[in-house]
Amino acid sequence: MKILQNFVAKESASGILLIVTTVLALILSNSFLSPWYQSFLHIPVEIRVGSLHLDKSLYHWVNDGLMAIFFLLIGLEVKREILEGHLSSLRQIALPGVAAIGGMLVPASIYLLFNLNNSLSVDGWAIPTATDIAFALGILSLLGQRVPSSLKIFLMALAIIDDLGAIVIIAVFYTTDLSTLSIVVALIALAVLVALNRAGVIKKAAYFIVGTILWVSVLKSGVHATLAGVALAFTIPLNAVDEQQRPVSPLKEIEHNLHFWVAFFILPLFAFVNAGVNITEISFRQMAGSVPLGIMLGLFVGKQLGVFGFSWVAIKLKIAKLPEGCNWRQLYGVSILTGIGFTMSLFIVSLAFSDDSLFQFTDKLAILLGSFASGIVGYLVLRSGKKE
């Protein structure tokens, strides 16, 4: 329970910081400081080691590099939860698992309903399937004792499964032309990581050195580099013993140390470089296009219908049970909160539409509006319920 409390506390604080950095990015991109903001995003950052050459803008270093650390943290959390946490048994995983499936299928279907016949926009079907756990838990924290801890656990488990689904989607659907040599190097690095795990190696530096090679090779392979973070996480031991035969957990140590940097540096910086939409150049007519409508309705309508609808069916069929101390109204309120896509939705939109200006930034604004509506309405529904 202490791990959960620490997790919620940090994610809640991160949610507030995400709001601040998002607002700051919007102010800068819609003021006389817009040229400065754009120049900041395109600062060139170059690394050369022998024949290895990595030359990207700051924007791409954040999305391809720092977000790999974010995905490393997600991978660590998923592994821990599966092995000994809230996803370690069928009974525990039933409700959030079914809810997460509904929360991905229905939003994707709504988006495709608007965009299936448009070859340019159809790739964005996964944008409204995501849930931003930092924002969602941040809003839950504002409600205090009105929300039972079982519901917070449900949301956290659902978001973790949601993230796992996003990882699979990115790996399968957002992979570009592949480099055979880079993939071979990546597979060798992954094999070494597995061997280190099997050999009982607990030195974290060993995993990070090989993990860096894995990240570079994946970056060059055509598979998105963030997936290297997940692969690295799954090879780090959860439980092991040191030279004195004392129990240690390299996974938990890394997870604990990464939380601060991800919550208070990586995610806010990601929000700052991705949320700066110039709304002065966007009209209501543009926002009525198939892409922004598909995203907004997918997040605000699709997520709540999918999560609550699939949960209701699972509970009525006795596949799962309503979280302890929770009523239907509270479950519905949390279902609305899952429509806060933000971080992962912004990340997926950068993969689906590599040209940021393809839809005149209406896609990113749609994410912000859909997430904002989900947060406000979800909070009001939960706030209007009786205090437990």
Buried (B, 14 or more C-beta within 10 A) or exposed (E): EEEBEEBBBBBBBBBBBBBEBBEBBBEBBBEEEBEEBBEBBEEEBEEEEEEEEBEBBBBBBBBBBBBBBBBBBBBBBBBBBBEEBBBEEEEBBBBBBBBBBBBBBBBBBBBBBBBBEBEEBBBBBBBBBBBBBBBBBBBBBBBEEBBBBBBBBBBBBBBBBBBBBBBEBBBEEBBEEEBEEBBEBBEBBBEBBEEBBEEEBBEBEBBBEBBBBBBBBBBBBBBBBBBBBBBBBBBBBBEBEEEEEEEBBBBBBBBEEBBEBBBBBBBBBBBBBBBBBBBEEBEEEBBEBBBBBBBBBBBBBBBBBBBBBBBBEBBEEEBBEBBEEBBEEBBBBBBBBBBBBBBBBBBBBBBBBEEBEBBBBBBBBBBBBBBBBBBEBBBEBBBEBEEE
